[in-house]
């Protein structure tokens, strides 16, 4: 629920206020909370903050972003995250691959799937 996302974000900002550094696991949990409520904009804000803090996203983070962006029709960001995942030598999860194919087909780009 959006309440869970709000609680997760409050916890995160409390961590920051206490100068507790967030890790890739922290950001992965926040991204997952965003994905659960299907809020790609919140997920992209979390991702931007993660990058500003110098935390390198892992496969889990990229896959979450790929799925949440694909379900929202954010094709450019979805493809960007796939590219970043590939640059890191990461693995595209089956569920992410299926989301990408579905999003591209629904957007009228089956040849790109």
C-alpha positions as CSV (number, residue, x, y, z in Angstrom):
1,X,0.0,0.0,0.0
2,X,1.0,3.6,-0.3
3,X,1.2,3.7,3.5
4,X,4.0,1.1,3.4
5,X,5.9,3.3,0.8
6,X,5.4,6.4,3.0
7,X,6.7,4.5,6.0
8,X,9.7,3.2,4.1
9,X,10.5,6.7,2.9
10,X,10.1,8.1,6.4
11,X,12.5,5.5,7.8
12,X,15.0,6.3,5.0
13,X,14.9,10.0,5.8
14,X,15.2,9.3,9.5
15,X,18.4,7.3,8.6
16,X,19.7,10.2,6.7
17,X,18.9,12.6,9.5
18,X,20.9,10.4,11.9
19,X,23.8,10.2,9.3
20,X,23.3,6.5,8.8
21,X,24.5,5.8,5.3
22,X,22.1,4.0,3.0
23,X,23.4,0.9,1.2
24,X,22.4,-0.7,-2.1
25,X,20.2,-3.0,0.0
26,X,18.4,0.1,1.5
27,X,17.8,1.5,-1.9
28,X,16.7,-1.9,-3.3
29,X,14.1,-2.1,-0.5
30,X,12.8,1.4,-1.3
31,X,12.7,0.6,-5.0
32,X,10.7,-2.5,-4.2
33,X,8.3,-0.5,-2.1
34,X,7.8,1.9,-5.1
35,X,7.2,-1.1,-7.4
36,X,4.7,-2.6,-5.2
37,X,2.5,0.4,-5.4
38,X,3.3,0.9,-9.1
39,X,4.9,4.3,-8.7
40,X,7.6,4.7,-11.3
41,X,8.1,8.4,-10.5
42,X,8.9,7.6,-6.9
43,X,11.2,4.8,-8.0
44,X,13.1,7.1,-10.4
45,X,13.5,9.7,-7.6
46,X,14.9,7.0,-5.3
47,X,17.2,5.9,-8.1
48,X,18.4,9.5,-8.7
49,X,19.0,10.0,-5.0
50,X,20.9,6.7,-4.9
51,X,23.2,7.8,-7.7
52,X,23.7,11.3,-6.1
53,X,24.8,9.5,-2.9
54,X,27.4,7.5,-5.0
55,X,25.7,4.1,-4.4
56,X,26.1,1.8,-7.3
57,X,22.9,0.0,-8.3
58,X,23.1,-3.8,-8.4
59,X,21.2,-6.3,-10.6
60,X,18.3,-6.3,-8.2
61,X,17.9,-2.5,-8.4
62,X,18.1,-2.4,-12.2
63,X,15.6,-5.3,-12.5
64,X,13.1,-3.6,-10.2
65,X,13.4,-0.4,-12.2
66,X,13.1,-2.2,-15.5
67,X,9.8,-3.8,-14.3
68,X,8.3,-0.7,-12.8
69,X,9.2,1.4,-15.8
70,X,7.9,-1.2,-18.3
71,X,4.6,-1.5,-16.5
72,X,4.2,2.3,-16.6
73,X,5.1,2.5,-20.3
74,X,8.3,4.5,-19.5
75,X,10.1,2.8,-22.4
76,X,13.1,5.1,-22.7
77,X,14.0,4.7,-19.0
78,X,13.3,0.9,-19.2
79,X,15.8,0.6,-22.1
80,X,18.3,2.8,-20.3
81,X,18.1,0.6,-17.2
82,X,18.6,-2.5,-19.4
83,X,21.7,-0.8,-21.0
84,X,23.1,0.0,-17.5
85,X,22.5,-3.6,-16.4
86,X,24.4,-4.9,-19.4
87,X,27.3,-2.5,-18.9
88,X,27.7,-3.9,-15.4
89,X,27.6,-7.4,-16.7
90,X,24.3,-8.0,-14.8
91,X,21.6,-10.5,-15.5
92,X,18.2,-9.6,-16.7
93,X,15.7,-11.7,-14.7
94,X,13.0,-13.7,-16.5
95,X,10.2,-11.5,-15.1
96,X,12.0,-8.4,-16.2
97,X,12.5,-9.8,-19.7
98,X,8.8,-10.7,-19.9
99,X,7.9,-7.2,-18.8
100,X,10.1,-5.6,-21.5
101,X,8.6,-7.8,-24.2
102,X,5.1,-7.0,-23.1
103,X,5.8,-3.2,-22.9
104,X,7.4,-3.1,-26.3
105,X,4.6,-5.1,-27.9
106,X,1.9,-3.0,-26.2
107,X,3.6,0.2,-27.4
108,X,3.6,-1.0,-31.0
109,X,7.3,-2.0,-31.2
110,X,7.1,-5.8,-31.4
111,X,10.2,-5.8,-33.7
112,X,12.3,-4.4,-30.8
113,X,11.1,-7.1,-28.4
